[in-house]
Amino acid sequence: MTIAAPSRTLGRYVEPALWVLIALDGGPLGLIALLDATRSLDGPIGPGTLVAALSRLETLRLVDSDVIPGRSRVYRLTILGRVARGSASIVKGLPA
């Protein structure tokens, strides 16, 4: 199995995807909390950009989601996502 370079599979969502990986390192988050966490790291990001980045991260199996009864969808890092999070931190100049 060949994994394509992130820049090819994430397209223009590379940077938002990096911030999502970093934001999810603290644990699972709902969409609104994830939007707030991502904005606190990078500044303004729209919900459409966030959802597109999440979709691509789920396709790459870096992020997983579940629907909790009575609540909305919750997103969390997979094992591969935790590895990628370390790389994201290095790329962004944060402690890994």
C-alpha positions as CSV (number, residue, x, y, z in Angstrom):
1,M,0.0,0.0,0.0
2,T,1.4,3.4,-1.0
3,I,0.5,6.5,0.9
4,A,0.5,9.7,-1.1
5,A,2.3,12.7,0.1
6,P,0.1,14.8,2.4
7,S,0.3,17.8,0.2
8,R,-1.2,15.8,-2.7
9,T,-4.0,14.3,-0.7
10,L,-4.9,17.2,1.5
11,G,-4.7,19.8,-1.4
12,R,-5.2,23.3,-0.2
13,Y,-6.2,22.0,3.3
14,V,-2.7,21.1,4.4
15,E,-2.3,23.9,6.9
16,P,-5.8,23.6,8.4
17,A,-5.3,19.8,8.6
18,L,-2.1,20.4,10.6
19,W,-3.9,22.6,13.0
20,V,-6.7,20.0,13.4
21,L,-4.1,17.3,14.3
22,I,-2.6,19.6,16.9
23,A,-5.9,20.7,18.3
24,L,-7.1,17.1,18.7
25,D,-4.0,16.1,20.6
26,G,-5.8,17.1,23.9
27,G,-8.6,14.6,23.3
28,P,-11.8,14.2,21.4
29,L,-13.7,17.4,20.4
30,G,-17.0,18.2,18.9
31,L,-17.1,20.4,15.8
32,I,-17.7,23.7,17.6
33,A,-15.0,23.0,20.2
34,L,-12.6,21.9,17.4
35,L,-13.4,25.1,15.5
36,D,-12.6,27.2,18.5
37,A,-9.4,25.2,19.3
38,T,-8.2,25.5,15.7
39,R,-9.0,29.2,15.6
40,S,-7.0,29.7,18.9
41,L,-4.0,28.1,17.2
42,D,-4.1,29.7,13.8
43,G,-6.6,32.6,13.7
44,P,-9.7,32.8,11.5
45,I,-10.8,29.5,9.9
46,G,-14.2,28.9,8.4
47,P,-16.4,26.0,9.3
48,G,-16.4,24.9,5.6
49,T,-12.6,24.7,5.6
50,L,-12.6,22.8,8.9
51,V,-15.1,20.3,7.6
52,A,-13.2,19.8,4.4
53,A,-9.9,19.2,6.3
54,L,-11.7,16.8,8.6
55,S,-13.1,14.9,5.7
56,R,-9.7,14.5,4.1
57,L,-8.1,13.5,7.5
58,E,-10.8,10.8,8.0
59,T,-10.2,9.5,4.5
60,L,-6.5,9.2,5.3
61,R,-7.5,7.5,8.6
62,L,-5.7,10.2,10.7
63,V,-8.9,11.2,12.4
64,D,-11.9,9.1,13.4
65,S,-15.4,10.3,14.5
66,D,-18.4,9.0,16.3
67,V,-21.9,10.2,17.0
68,I,-22.7,10.3,20.7
69,P,-26.4,9.9,21.4
70,G,-27.9,13.2,22.3
71,R,-24.9,15.1,21.1
72,S,-23.2,15.8,17.8
73,R,-20.3,14.1,16.1
74,V,-17.0,13.9,18.1
75,Y,-13.6,13.8,16.4
76,R,-10.4,12.2,17.7
77,L,-7.0,11.2,16.5
78,T,-6.3,7.7,15.4
79,I,-2.9,6.0,16.1
80,L,-1.7,7.2,12.7
81,G,-3.1,10.6,13.5
82,R,-0.9,10.7,16.7
83,V,2.2,10.0,14.6
84,A,1.2,12.7,12.1
85,R,0.5,15.1,14.9
86,G,4.2,14.9,15.9
87,S,5.1,15.8,12.3
88,A,2.6,18.6,12.3
89,S,4.1,20.1,15.4
90,I,7.6,19.9,13.9
91,V,6.4,21.6,10.7
92,K,4.6,24.3,12.7
93,G,7.6,24.8,15.0
94,L,5.8,23.6,18.2
95,P,7.1,21.1,20.7
96,A,6.3,17.5,19.4
